[in-house]
Amino acid sequence: MEKKIIGYWMTERKKQKINWNDFEVLCENEGFILKSVDLNKSLESQGPFNIFIHKLTDILAYAELEDQNAKTIISRVKNYIRKHPEMIVIDPLENVKLLSDRHESYLMLREGIKLKNIFVPNSVELSSTSVADNLHHLRQNGIRFPFICKPLLAHGSKDAHDMMVVFNEKGMSDCQPPCVAQNFVNHNAILYKLFIVGNNFHVIKRPSLKNFYQKDCELLSTIFFCSHDVSKSHSKSEWSVLSDDDKHLTIEPDLNVLQSIVSDITKIFNLILIGVDVVVENHTGKYAIIDVNAFPGYDGYPNFFPQLVDTVKLLLDKNNSRSYSNSILKKCISDDLDSGFESDEKKKKSMI
């Protein structure tokens, strides 16, 4: 049986972070050929590929910012994909792009999530440097203090994960537009990362920001933090330490609800590799979806590579079934046309 070729591209940093060498060994054992793609060269000369796995989020973001080199690379990749519709792409570039703009992705989530007890916190894009204008936008969109301020772009910038908690009007001048203001949800300093691989998902419990109350809005200045650092598995941030009065508020998540979130988000964005950040709101027990990412880090995900290989096999099987069905359909149409032609000829002869 002919070996299937998996082309891939990601940064060296990403490869090291997810231990890509383990995937190379697994692919060899499973009968796949794994081939690194050079995006600065013609893809035609490097193909063909049955599957293309990529982490092009940053390059896509640079292209949106009119970086000429990034635009050339994305154009090259898109042209190759267009010429080879039979190639499976994990994940489609247009779908990945949906997550580059936080404001737009939150709107899509709010529109698509209709499940009881699951919500997307109110948010608004801030594009002005005027504090008065921004305060007006906050009030119009139901944003209250404290709120989280995040860069508008989720990828393509070293600052994409640099965030802040703004407590009062005085802190409004700390916001750096374009950015997104999102209501802060008290969640007892626990973040649930849902890592999705096709039909599979795994929940990782991580530290997060502690609860903030009205008195904090009067006393605290803006807190600046990197979301990656705060939510690392062994993070010891001072802003993650709960008071003794709050420790009893922790609510354990319902796995069935998390499964429903995974199912809905997979449908909304139509992605194979996706990460979702969820917190459980104190007192109400409602689930808040606070962020979504394409091709996340998968730190702590057991059997990530075996499940990725299983997903690849499933997609190839679906592709083969579709190709077979199409070939049968074409044959049926051809046979029908032939029989119709013969029948017309017979009619003519019978009339002579």
C-alpha positions as YAML, in Angstrom:
chain: A
units: angstrom
residues:
- id: 1
  name: MET
  ca: [0.00, 0.00, 0.00]
- id: 2
  name: GLU
  ca: [1.32, 3.44, -0.97]
- id: 3
  name: LYS
  ca: [2.50, 5.49, 2.00]
- id: 4
  name: LYS
  ca: [0.62, 8.72, 2.67]
- id: 5
  name: ILE
  ca: [2.68, 11.90, 2.89]
- id: 6
  name: ILE
  ca: [2.11, 14.42, 5.69]
- id: 7
  name: GLY
  ca: [3.60, 17.82, 4.91]
- id: 8
  name: TYR
  ca: [4.01, 20.18, 7.84]
- id: 9
  name: TRP
  ca: [5.20, 23.63, 8.80]
- id: 10
  name: MET
  ca: [5.68, 25.21, 12.21]
- id: 11
  name: THR
  ca: [8.40, 27.17, 13.95]
- id: 12
  name: GLU
  ca: [11.29, 25.37, 15.62]
- id: 13
  name: ARG
  ca: [10.04, 26.76, 18.93]
- id: 14
  name: LYS
  ca: [6.64, 25.15, 18.41]
- id: 15
  name: LYS
  ca: [8.24, 21.83, 17.41]
- id: 16
  name: GLN
  ca: [10.33, 21.78, 20.57]
- id: 17
  name: LYS
  ca: [7.41, 22.80, 22.76]
- id: 18
  name: ILE
  ca: [5.22, 19.88, 21.66]
- id: 19
  name: ASN
  ca: [8.11, 17.37, 21.25]
- id: 20
  name: TRP
  ca: [7.55, 16.99, 17.50]
- id: 21
  name: ASN
  ca: [10.28, 14.33, 17.29]
- id: 22
  name: ASP
  ca: [7.87, 11.93, 19.01]
- id: 23
  name: PHE
  ca: [5.38, 12.50, 16.21]
- id: 24
  name: GLU
  ca: [8.06, 11.75, 13.61]
- id: 25
  name: VAL
  ca: [8.77, 8.37, 15.25]
- id: 26
  name: LEU
  ca: [5.05, 7.57, 15.50]
- id: 27
  name: CYS
  ca: [4.41, 8.47, 11.85]
- id: 28
  name: GLU
  ca: [7.22, 6.19, 10.73]
- id: 29
  name: ASN
  ca: [5.77, 3.33, 12.78]
- id: 30
  name: GLU
  ca: [2.28, 4.00, 11.38]
- id: 31
  name: GLY
  ca: [3.45, 4.01, 7.77]
- id: 32
  name: PHE
  ca: [3.31, 7.76, 7.09]
- id: 33
  name: ILE
  ca: [6.02, 9.85, 5.46]
- id: 34
  name: LEU
  ca: [6.49, 13.12, 7.37]
- id: 35
  name: LYS
  ca: [7.96, 15.92, 5.30]
- id: 36
  name: SER
  ca: [8.95, 19.42, 6.41]
- id: 37
  name: VAL
  ca: [7.75, 22.14, 4.01]
- id: 38
  name: ASP
  ca: [9.92, 25.12, 3.08]
- id: 39
  name: LEU
  ca: [7.49, 28.01, 2.69]
- id: 40
  name: ASN
  ca: [10.06, 30.12, 0.84]
- id: 41
  name: LYS
  ca: [10.14, 27.65, -2.05]
- id: 42
  name: SER
  ca: [7.59, 26.32, -4.52]
- id: 43
  name: LEU
  ca: [5.28, 23.82, -2.83]
- id: 44
  name: GLU
  ca: [4.76, 22.05, -6.17]
- id: 45
  name: SER
  ca: [8.42, 21.05, -6.18]
- id: 46
  name: GLN
  ca: [8.10, 19.64, -2.64]
- id: 47
  name: GLY
  ca: [4.78, 17.79, -2.99]
- id: 48
  name: PRO
  ca: [2.55, 15.96, -3.41]
- id: 49
  name: PHE
  ca: [1.06, 15.89, 0.09]
- id: 50
  name: ASN
  ca: [-1.96, 13.95, 1.29]
- id: 51
  name: ILE
  ca: [-2.14, 16.01, 4.49]
- id: 52
  name: PHE
  ca: [-0.79, 19.45, 5.36]
- id: 53
  name: ILE
  ca: [-0.47, 20.25, 9.10]
- id: 54
  name: HIS
  ca: [0.55, 23.79, 9.95]
- id: 55
  name: LYS
  ca: [0.84, 26.48, 12.59]
- id: 56
  name: LEU
  ca: [0.64, 29.54, 10.34]
- id: 57
  name: THR
  ca: [-1.24, 31.73, 12.81]
- id: 58
  name: ASP
  ca: [1.52, 34.33, 13.19]
- id: 59
  name: ILE
  ca: [2.26, 34.49, 9.45]
- id: 60
  name: LEU
  ca: [-1.46, 34.91, 8.76]
- id: 61
  name: ALA
  ca: [-1.55, 37.79, 11.25]
- id: 62
  name: TYR
  ca: [1.54, 39.44, 9.71]
- id: 63
  name: ALA
  ca: [-0.09, 39.14, 6.27]
- id: 64
  name: GLU
  ca: [-3.16, 40.95, 7.63]
- id: 65
  name: LEU
  ca: [-0.81, 43.70, 8.81]
- id: 66
  name: GLU
  ca: [0.48, 44.05, 5.21]
- id: 67
  name: ASP
  ca: [3.85, 42.39, 5.81]
- id: 68
  name: GLN
  ca: [4.96, 41.69, 2.23]
- id: 69
  name: ASN
  ca: [6.94, 38.52, 2.96]
- id: 70
  name: ALA
  ca: [4.06, 37.06, 4.96]
- id: 71
  name: LYS
  ca: [1.59, 37.96, 2.19]
- id: 72
  name: THR
  ca: [3.79, 36.19, -0.37]
- id: 73
  name: ILE
  ca: [4.00, 33.04, 1.77]
- id: 74
  name: ILE
  ca: [0.26, 32.91, 2.45]
- id: 75
  name: SER
  ca: [-0.49, 33.50, -1.24]
- id: 76
  name: ARG
  ca: [1.86, 30.65, -2.17]
- id: 77
  name: VAL
  ca: [0.21, 28.28, 0.31]
- id: 78
  name: LYS
  ca: [-3.32, 29.29, -0.73]
- id: 79
  name: ASN
  ca: [-2.53, 28.76, -4.42]
- id: 80
  name: TYR
  ca: [-1.17, 25.29, -3.73]
- id: 81
  name: ILE
  ca: [-4.22, 24.37, -1.66]
- id: 82
  name: ARG
  ca: [-6.51, 25.67, -4.42]
- id: 83
  name: LYS
  ca: [-4.72, 23.55, -7.04]
- id: 84
  name: HIS
  ca: [-4.89, 20.45, -4.83]
- id: 85
  name: PRO
  ca: [-8.40, 20.26, -3.38]
- id: 86
  name: GLU
  ca: [-7.81, 16.59, -2.58]
- id: 87
  name: MET
  ca: [-5.20, 17.55, 0.04]
- id: 88
  name: ILE
  ca: [-6.49, 17.66, 3.62]
- id: 89
  name: VAL
  ca: [-5.44, 20.82, 5.48]
- id: 90
  name: ILE
  ca: [-5.22, 20.86, 9.27]
- id: 91
  name: ASP
  ca: [-6.54, 23.45, 9.60]
- id: 92
  name: PRO
  ca: [-8.12, 25.48, 6.72]
- id: 93
  name: LEU
  ca: [-6.48, 28.91, 6.61]
- id: 94
  name: GLU
  ca: [-9.77, 30.82, 6.44]
- id: 95
  name: ASN
  ca: [-11.03, 29.03, 9.56]
- id: 96
  name: VAL
  ca: [-7.81, 29.72, 11.47]
- id: 97
  name: LYS
  ca: [-8.07, 33.41, 10.53]
- id: 98
  name: LEU
  ca: [-11.41, 33.59, 12.34]
- id: 99
  name: LEU
  ca: [-9.50, 33.41, 15.62]
- id: 100
  name: SER
  ca: [-6.92, 36.09, 14.87]
- id: 101
  name: ASP
  ca: [-9.27, 38.95, 15.82]
- id: 102
  name: ARG
  ca: [-10.47, 38.52, 19.41]
- id: 103
  name: HIS
  ca: [-13.43, 40.84, 19.01]
- id: 104
  name: GLU
  ca: [-14.74, 38.99, 15.94]
- id: 105
  name: SER
  ca: [-14.19, 35.55, 17.47]
- id: 106
  name: TYR
  ca: [-16.09, 36.59, 20.63]
- id: 107
  name: LEU
  ca: [-18.98, 37.77, 18.46]
- id: 108
  name: MET
  ca: [-19.02, 34.40, 16.69]
- id: 109
  name: LEU
  ca: [-18.99, 32.59, 20.02]
- id: 110
  name: ARG
  ca: [-21.80, 34.71, 21.41]
- id: 111
  name: GLU
  ca: [-23.84, 34.06, 18.28]
- id: 112
  name: GLY
  ca: [-23.12, 30.33, 18.16]
- id: 113
  name: ILE
  ca: [-23.28, 29.27, 21.81]
- id: 114
  name: LYS
  ca: [-26.91, 28.70, 22.76]
- id: 115
  name: LEU
  ca: [-26.46, 26.24, 25.62]
- id: 116
  name: LYS
  ca: [-27.99, 26.84, 29.04]
- id: 117
  name: ASN
  ca: [-25.54, 27.92, 31.77]
- id: 118
  name: ILE
  ca: [-22.80, 28.66, 29.21]
- id: 119
  name: PHE
  ca: [-21.98, 32.23, 28.24]
- id: 120
  name: VAL
  ca: [-19.37, 34.46, 26.65]
- id: 121
  name: PRO
  ca: [-18.60, 37.49, 28.85]
- id: 122
  name: ASN
  ca: [-19.61, 40.85, 27.41]
- id: 123
  name: SER
  ca: [-16.81, 42.50, 25.46]
- id: 124
  name: VAL
  ca: [-16.21, 45.49, 23.22]
- id: 125
  name: GLU
  ca: [-13.45, 46.60, 20.88]
- id: 126
  name: LEU
  ca: [-11.71, 49.82, 21.92]
- id: 127
  name: SER
  ca: [-10.10, 51.67, 19.02]
- id: 128
  name: SER
  ca: [-9.85, 55.19, 20.42]
- id: 129
  name: THR
  ca: [-7.24, 56.77, 22.68]
- id: 130
  name: SER
  ca: [-9.96, 58.96, 24.19]
- id: 131
  name: VAL
  ca: [-10.83, 57.81, 27.72]
- id: 132
  name: ALA
  ca: [-14.24, 59.51, 27.47]
- id: 133
  name: ASP
  ca: [-15.07, 57.68, 24.22]
- id: 134
  name: ASN
  ca: [-13.93, 54.35, 25.65]
- id: 135
  name: LEU
  ca: [-15.95, 54.81, 28.84]
- id: 136
  name: HIS
  ca: [-18.99, 55.47, 26.66]
- id: 137
  name: HIS
  ca: [-18.38, 52.23, 24.71]
- id: 138
  name: LEU
  ca: [-17.97, 50.29, 27.97]
- id: 139
  name: ARG
  ca: [-21.31, 51.52, 29.32]
- id: 140
  name: GLN
  ca: [-23.07, 50.88, 26.01]
- id: 141
  name: ASN
  ca: [-21.91, 47.26, 25.98]
- id: 142
  name: GLY
  ca: [-22.45, 46.38, 29.63]
- id: 143
  name: ILE
  ca: [-18.77, 46.30, 30.58]
- id: 144
  name: ARG
  ca: [-18.13, 47.03, 34.25]
- id: 145
  name: PHE
  ca: [-15.06, 47.40, 36.46]
- id: 146
  name: PRO
  ca: [-12.96, 45.39, 36.84]
- id: 147
  name: PHE
  ca: [-12.49, 44.20, 33.27]
- id: 148
  name: ILE
  ca: [-9.77, 42.38, 31.35]
- id: 149
  name: CYS
  ca: [-8.09, 44.33, 28.57]
- id: 150
  name: LYS
  ca: [-6.56, 42.16, 25.81]
- id: 151
  name: PRO
  ca: [-4.79, 43.01, 22.54]
- id: 152
  name: LEU
  ca: [-7.18, 42.82, 19.58]
- id: 153
  name: LEU
  ca: [-4.83, 40.50, 17.68]
- id: 154
  name: ALA
  ca: [-4.56, 37.05, 19.24]
- id: 155
  name: HIS
  ca: [-1.50, 36.15, 17.10]
- id: 156
  name: GLY
  ca: [1.38, 37.75, 15.25]
- id: 157
  name: SER
  ca: [2.70, 39.94, 18.04]
- id: 158
  name: LYS
  ca: [4.95, 39.38, 21.04]
- id: 159
  name: ASP
  ca: [2.35, 41.36, 22.98]
- id: 160
  name: ALA
  ca: [-0.61, 39.12, 22.01]
- id: 161
  name: HIS
  ca: [-0.71, 37.55, 25.49]
- id: 162
  name: ASP
  ca: [0.12, 40.71, 27.46]
- id: 163
  name: MET
  ca: [-3.06, 41.64, 29.29]
- id: 164
  name: MET
  ca: [-4.26, 43.80, 32.15]
- id: 165
  name: VAL
  ca: [-7.02, 44.04, 34.73]
- id: 166
  name: VAL
  ca: [-8.44, 47.56, 34.79]
- id: 167
  name: PHE
  ca: [-10.20, 48.52, 38.03]
- id: 168
  name: ASN
  ca: [-11.37, 52.09, 37.59]
- id: 169
  name: GLU
  ca: [-11.55, 55.13, 35.32]
- id: 170
  name: LYS
  ca: [-8.05, 56.16, 36.33]
- id: 171
  name: GLY
  ca: [-6.75, 52.91, 34.82]
- id: 172
  name: MET
  ca: [-8.47, 53.53, 31.47]
- id: 173
  name: SER
  ca: [-5.42, 55.37, 30.19]
- id: 174
  name: ASP
  ca: [-3.45, 52.10, 30.50]
- id: 175
  name: CYS
  ca: [-5.50, 50.51, 27.68]
- id: 176
  name: GLN
  ca: [-3.56, 50.37, 24.43]
- id: 177
  name: PRO
  ca: [-5.94, 50.35, 21.44]
- id: 178
  name: PRO
  ca: [-6.77, 48.47, 19.37]
- id: 179
  name: CYS
  ca: [-7.79, 46.18, 22.21]
- id: 180
  name: VAL
  ca: [-10.74, 44.28, 23.62]
- id: 181
  name: ALA
  ca: [-12.34, 44.98, 27.00]
- id: 182
  name: GLN
  ca: [-14.00, 41.87, 28.46]
- id: 183
  name: ASN
  ca: [-15.94, 41.59, 31.71]
- id: 184
  name: PHE
  ca: [-13.92, 39.87, 34.41]
- id: 185
  name: VAL
  ca: [-15.61, 36.78, 35.83]
- id: 186
  name: ASN
  ca: [-14.72, 35.69, 39.38]
- id: 187
  name: HIS
  ca: [-13.71, 32.03, 39.11]
- id: 188
  name: ASN
  ca: [-11.61, 31.22, 42.18]
- id: 189
  name: ALA
  ca: [-8.30, 31.36, 40.32]
- id: 190
  name: ILE
  ca: [-8.98, 28.17, 38.32]
- id: 191
  name: LEU
  ca: [-8.82, 28.01, 34.52]
- id: 192
  name: TYR
  ca: [-9.92, 24.95, 32.56]
- id: 193
  name: LYS
  ca: [-8.10, 24.49, 29.29]
- id: 194
  name: LEU
  ca: [-9.98, 22.29, 26.83]
- id: 195
  name: PHE
  ca: [-7.54, 20.89, 24.29]
- id: 196
  name: ILE
  ca: [-9.32, 19.45, 21.24]
- id: 197
  name: VAL
  ca: [-7.96, 17.01, 18.65]
- id: 198
  name: GLY
  ca: [-10.69, 16.16, 16.14]
- id: 199
  name: ASN
  ca: [-13.32, 14.14, 18.03]
- id: 200
  name: ASN
  ca: [-11.19, 13.95, 21.19]
- id: 201
  name: PHE
  ca: [-10.58, 16.44, 23.97]
- id: 202
  name: HIS
  ca: [-8.80, 16.64, 27.30]
- id: 203
  name: VAL
  ca: [-9.30, 19.02, 30.22]
- id: 204
  name: ILE
  ca: [-6.29, 20.57, 31.95]
- id: 205
  name: LYS
  ca: [-6.74, 22.48, 35.21]
- id: 206
  name: ARG
  ca: [-4.51, 25.55, 35.48]
- id: 207
  name: PRO
  ca: [-3.98, 28.46, 37.88]
- id: 208
  name: SER
  ca: [-5.59, 31.77, 36.99]
- id: 209
  name: LEU
  ca: [-6.34, 35.18, 38.46]
- id: 210
  name: LYS
  ca: [-7.94, 35.41, 41.89]
- id: 211
  name: ASN
  ca: [-11.33, 36.98, 42.60]
- id: 212
  name: PHE
  ca: [-11.68, 40.75, 42.55]
- id: 213
  name: TYR
  ca: [-14.42, 42.72, 44.29]
- id: 214
  name: GLN
  ca: [-15.82, 46.24, 44.41]
- id: 215
  name: LYS
  ca: [-13.40, 47.27, 47.17]
- id: 216
  name: ASP
  ca: [-10.52, 46.33, 44.83]
- id: 217
  name: CYS
  ca: [-11.82, 48.82, 42.27]
- id: 218
  name: GLU
  ca: [-11.34, 51.55, 44.85]
- id: 219
  name: LEU
  ca: [-7.90, 50.44, 46.05]
- id: 220
  name: LEU
  ca: [-6.01, 48.78, 43.19]
- id: 221
  name: SER
  ca: [-4.19, 50.18, 40.19]
- id: 222
  name: THR
  ca: [-4.10, 48.32, 36.87]
- id: 223
  name: ILE
  ca: [-2.53, 44.85, 37.06]
- id: 224
  name: PHE
  ca: [-0.35, 43.92, 34.09]
- id: 225
  name: PHE
  ca: [0.25, 40.23, 33.37]
- id: 226
  name: CYS
  ca: [1.11, 37.70, 30.67]
- id: 227
  name: SER
  ca: [-1.68, 35.14, 30.34]
- id: 228
  name: HIS
  ca: [0.83, 32.40, 29.44]
- id: 229
  name: ASP
  ca: [2.81, 33.00, 32.63]
- id: 230
  name: VAL
  ca: [-0.17, 33.23, 34.98]
- id: 231
  name: SER
  ca: [-1.70, 29.99, 33.67]
- id: 232
  name: LYS
  ca: [1.45, 27.86, 33.61]
- id: 233
  name: SER
  ca: [0.98, 24.63, 35.56]
- id: 234
  name: HIS
  ca: [3.38, 25.63, 38.34]
- id: 235
  name: SER
  ca: [2.75, 29.37, 38.30]
- id: 236
  name: LYS
  ca: [3.18, 31.13, 41.65]
- id: 237
  name: SER
  ca: [1.81, 34.55, 40.71]
- id: 238
  name: GLU
  ca: [0.77, 36.71, 43.65]
- id: 239
  name: TRP
  ca: [-2.44, 37.45, 41.73]
- id: 240
  name: SER
  ca: [-3.44, 33.77, 41.83]
- id: 241
  name: VAL
  ca: [-3.48, 33.46, 45.63]
- id: 242
  name: LEU
  ca: [-7.01, 33.19, 47.03]
- id: 243
  name: SER
  ca: [-8.05, 34.66, 50.35]
- id: 244
  name: ASP
  ca: [-9.17, 32.15, 52.99]
- id: 245
  name: ASP
  ca: [-12.71, 33.53, 52.69]
- id: 246
  name: ASP
  ca: [-12.90, 32.51, 49.01]
- id: 247
  name: LYS
  ca: [-11.46, 29.00, 49.08]
- id: 248
  name: HIS
  ca: [-14.83, 27.33, 49.74]
- id: 249
  name: LEU
  ca: [-16.33, 28.89, 46.57]
- id: 250
  name: THR
  ca: [-14.64, 26.49, 44.13]
- id: 251
  name: ILE
  ca: [-17.11, 24.63, 41.89]
- id: 252
  name: GLU
  ca: [-15.99, 21.46, 40.12]
- id: 253
  name: PRO
  ca: [-16.93, 21.42, 36.42]
- id: 254
  name: ASP
  ca: [-19.38, 18.95, 34.90]
- id: 255
  name: LEU
  ca: [-17.62, 16.93, 32.18]
- id: 256
  name: ASN
  ca: [-20.85, 16.69, 30.19]
- id: 257
  name: VAL
  ca: [-21.09, 20.47, 30.02]
- id: 258
  name: LEU
  ca: [-17.48, 20.72, 28.88]
- id: 259
  name: GLN
  ca: [-18.25, 18.10, 26.21]
- id: 260
  name: SER
  ca: [-21.13, 20.29, 25.00]
- id: 261
  name: ILE
  ca: [-18.82, 23.31, 24.82]
- id: 262
  name: VAL
  ca: [-16.31, 21.31, 22.77]
- id: 263
  name: SER
  ca: [-19.02, 20.11, 20.40]
- id: 264
  name: ASP
  ca: [-20.39, 23.61, 19.81]
- id: 265
  name: ILE
  ca: [-17.03, 25.31, 19.35]
- id: 266
  name: THR
  ca: [-15.83, 22.65, 16.92]
- id: 267
  name: LYS
  ca: [-18.93, 23.34, 14.80]
- id: 268
  name: ILE
  ca: [-18.63, 27.13, 15.04]
- id: 269
  name: PHE
  ca: [-15.02, 27.31, 13.85]
- id: 270
  name: ASN
  ca: [-14.74, 23.98, 11.99]
- id: 271
  name: LEU
  ca: [-11.22, 23.30, 13.28]
- id: 272
  name: ILE
  ca: [-9.43, 20.05, 14.13]
- id: 273
  name: LEU
  ca: [-6.77, 21.50, 16.47]
- id: 274
  name: ILE
  ca: [-8.27, 24.03, 18.85]
- id: 275
  name: GLY
  ca: [-7.98, 25.15, 22.47]
- id: 276
  name: VAL
  ca: [-10.70, 26.70, 24.62]
- id: 277
  name: ASP
  ca: [-10.27, 28.58, 27.91]
- id: 278
  name: VAL
  ca: [-13.21, 28.10, 30.27]
- id: 279
  name: VAL
  ca: [-13.86, 29.32, 33.82]
- id: 280
  name: VAL
  ca: [-16.72, 28.47, 36.19]
- id: 281
  name: GLU
  ca: [-18.32, 31.57, 37.68]
- id: 282
  name: ASN
  ca: [-18.51, 31.71, 41.47]
- id: 283
  name: HIS
  ca: [-21.99, 31.67, 43.04]
- id: 284
  name: THR
  ca: [-23.85, 31.01, 39.74]
- id: 285
  name: GLY
  ca: [-21.91, 27.93, 38.60]
- id: 286
  name: LYS
  ca: [-22.21, 29.13, 34.99]
- id: 287
  name: TYR
  ca: [-19.47, 28.37, 32.47]
- id: 288
  name: ALA
  ca: [-17.73, 31.31, 30.81]
- id: 289
  name: ILE
  ca: [-15.79, 30.86, 27.57]
- id: 290
  name: ILE
  ca: [-13.08, 33.51, 27.77]
- id: 291
  name: ASP
  ca: [-10.78, 32.62, 24.85]
- id: 292
  name: VAL
  ca: [-10.29, 30.26, 21.89]
- id: 293
  name: ASN
  ca: [-6.98, 29.45, 20.17]
- id: 294
  name: ALA
  ca: [-5.93, 27.59, 17.02]
- id: 295
  name: PHE
  ca: [-3.36, 24.77, 17.44]
- id: 296
  name: PRO
  ca: [-2.65, 25.40, 21.16]
- id: 297
  name: GLY
  ca: [0.32, 24.05, 23.14]
- id: 298
  name: TYR
  ca: [-1.33, 20.80, 24.34]
- id: 299
  name: ASP
  ca: [0.81, 20.86, 27.51]
- id: 300
  name: GLY
  ca: [-0.28, 17.98, 29.71]
- id: 301
  name: TYR
  ca: [-2.39, 16.32, 27.00]
- id: 302
  name: PRO
  ca: [-1.84, 12.53, 27.21]
- id: 303
  name: ASN
  ca: [-1.61, 10.66, 23.89]
- id: 304
  name: PHE
  ca: [-1.77, 13.84, 21.82]
- id: 305
  name: PHE
  ca: [0.21, 12.39, 18.91]
- id: 306
  name: PRO
  ca: [-1.59, 9.00, 18.78]
- id: 307
  name: GLN
  ca: [-4.91, 10.87, 18.71]
- id: 308
  name: LEU
  ca: [-3.60, 13.19, 16.00]
- id: 309
  name: VAL
  ca: [-2.59, 10.16, 13.90]
- id: 310
  name: ASP
  ca: [-6.02, 8.57, 14.49]
- id: 311
  name: THR
  ca: [-7.65, 11.82, 13.36]
- id: 312
  name: VAL
  ca: [-5.48, 11.91, 10.23]
- id: 313
  name: LYS
  ca: [-6.50, 8.32, 9.40]
- id: 314
  name: LEU
  ca: [-10.17, 9.17, 9.90]
- id: 315
  name: LEU
  ca: [-9.92, 12.19, 7.60]
- id: 316
  name: LEU
  ca: [-8.13, 10.14, 4.93]
- id: 317
  name: ASP
  ca: [-10.82, 7.45, 5.11]
- id: 318
  name: LYS
  ca: [-13.53, 10.10, 4.68]
- id: 319
  name: ASN
  ca: [-11.63, 11.58, 1.76]
- id: 320
  name: ASN
  ca: [-11.29, 8.17, 0.10]
- id: 321
  name: SER
  ca: [-14.99, 7.42, 0.62]
- id: 322
  name: ARG
  ca: [-15.92, 10.76, -0.90]
- id: 323
  name: SER
  ca: [-13.63, 10.17, -3.89]
- id: 324
  name: TYR
  ca: [-15.08, 6.68, -4.39]
- id: 325
  name: SER
  ca: [-18.65, 8.00, -4.18]
- id: 326
  name: ASN
  ca: [-17.86, 10.72, -6.71]
- id: 327
  name: SER
  ca: [-16.31, 8.19, -9.12]
- id: 328
  name: ILE
  ca: [-19.38, 5.93, -8.81]
- id: 329
  name: LEU
  ca: [-21.65, 8.94, -9.40]
- id: 330
  name: LYS
  ca: [-19.71, 9.92, -12.52]
- id: 331
  name: LYS
  ca: [-19.91, 6.34, -13.82]
- id: 332
  name: CYS
  ca: [-23.66, 6.21, -13.19]
- id: 333
  name: ILE
  ca: [-24.18, 9.51, -14.99]
- id: 334
  name: SER
  ca: [-22.02, 8.27, -17.87]
- id: 335
  name: ASP
  ca: [-23.94, 4.96, -18.08]
- id: 336
  name: ASP
  ca: [-27.27, 6.80, -18.00]
- id: 337
  name: LEU
  ca: [-26.16, 9.10, -20.79]
- id: 338
  name: ASP
  ca: [-24.95, 6.15, -22.86]
- id: 339
  name: SER
  ca: [-28.16, 4.18, -22.34]
- id: 340
  name: GLY
  ca: [-30.19, 7.26, -23.17]
- id: 341
  name: PHE
  ca: [-28.25, 7.75, -26.38]
- id: 342
  name: GLU
  ca: [-28.67, 4.07, -27.33]
- id: 343
  name: SER
  ca: [-32.37, 4.21, -26.66]
- id: 344
  name: ASP
  ca: [-32.72, 7.29, -28.90]
- id: 345
  name: GLU
  ca: [-30.80, 5.51, -31.66]
- id: 346
  name: LYS
  ca: [-33.05, 2.46, -31.36]
- id: 347
  name: LYS
  ca: [-36.10, 4.70, -31.60]
- id: 348
  name: LYS
  ca: [-34.76, 6.26, -34.78]
- id: 349
  name: LYS
  ca: [-34.05, 2.85, -36.32]
- id: 350
  name: SER
  ca: [-37.48, 1.55, -35.40]
- id: 351
  name: MET
  ca: [-39.05, 4.53, -37.12]
- id: 352
  name: ILE
  ca: [-37.14, 3.93, -40.38]
...
